[in-house]
Structure formats: C-alpha cells, structure tokens
Amino acid sequence: MKEENKYGKHKQPIEWYQSKLVEYIKKNNPEKLKFNPTVIKIQNDQLTFGMEKHSGRLVMSLKTLDDFHTDQMKKIYARLWGDSQLMEQLILDDEQ
C-alpha cells in the first residue's frame, strides 16, 4: 500500500482511527457497538464509517475524534502526574 494512501495527509494510520472510533462509540453510544463500526475512508478531515445492518455510510469530523483523544490523554497524564486539581476539573467537565 502506498504511504500516502495509508496515511493520507493525516499522521495516523486507519487502524488508529478505527480504535479511536470504537472507544468514542463505547463512551457515547455503547449500545451501537453491536453493529461493529468500521472505518471505510478518511478524506477531507472527515472519517467515513459503516455499521452492520445500516445501509448507508456515516460521516464524522476528525476533529471530534482528535478532541476525544486529547481529553483521554489529559486524564491519563493527570493520573500519572498525580495532578489532583486537573483531575478534579476533568471530572467536573465530564459531568456537564
């Protein structure tokens, strides 16, 4: 597979986006995991994916997944660094 097709203009391979998509759906719509969400393509800052028993394609902004990933990493780093103030703020943000 050509390098540009594997990554496009994005820095992560499709497999990375696949795992983030599954994590995102698990957090926001866990009941939809049974439909096996699968990345089809990444193009123009949009992720196109399909689901079993769904006749169309679904499109999501890559910014949505990037923001989700950033929030996950903030939580991990706050735990590693023992930053209780940051953890408290992240918990409050999650509750909103």
N, C-alpha and C positions, 0 to 999 in steps of 0.2 A: 504494500500500500504506500502510495506517495506520502511524504511527510506532510505536505500541505493539505492533503485530503484527510489525514488522520487528525490533525490539529486545527486545520483552517487557520484563521487569524487568532484563534484562542490558544491560550497557553496550556490547557489541559486536554488530555485525550477524552474521547467519547465515554470510555469506561468510568472516568472520574465523574463526569456529568450524570451518568447512569446511577452511580452510587449516591450522589447528592440528591437526585430526583427521588429516589426511593426513601432517603432519610427525610426529605421535605414532606413527602406524602404521608410518611409514617407519623410525623409530628402534627400535620394539619388535617389530614383526612385518612386516618388509619384504615377505615373500612374499605377504601379504594385499593389497598394493596392486593386484595384478592384478584384484581383484574390485571396483575402483572404489568405495571407501567414500563414501557421500553422506549429508549431514545431512538428516534429514527434519523434525525439530522440536526446539525447546528449550523445556522445560517443567519446572517444579518442581525446578530445579537439576539437571536431567538432560538429556543430549543423546541423542536417538534418531536412529540412522542405519541405513541399509540397505547391502547389498552385492549385486552381481550374483551370480547363481547361489545365493543364500541366500534361502530362502522367508520367513524371519522378520525381525524388527527387532531390532537390538542397542541396548542402553542403556548409557551411560557417565555417570559423575558429572562434572559440570562442574568440580568441584574437581580431578579428575585432570588435565584439560586446563589448568586455571589453574596448577597446580603445575608441570606440564611447561613451560608458557610462562615462568613465573618462573625456573626453572632455566636455560632458554635465555638469558633476558635477563641473568642473573648472569654467565654465561660471556662474553657479548658485552661487557658493561661491564668485566669483569675484563681482557679483552684490550685494550679501548680505554684503560683507565686504567693499563695495564701493572702490574697488581697480581699479582705472581707468587705471593704467598702464597695469595691467594684462588683463583687458577688451580690451584695445587697441591692445595688442599683439594677443589675441584670435581672434579678428575681422580680423586682418591682416592675420593670419593663415588660416581663413575660406575663404578669398578671393583668396588664392593661389590655 
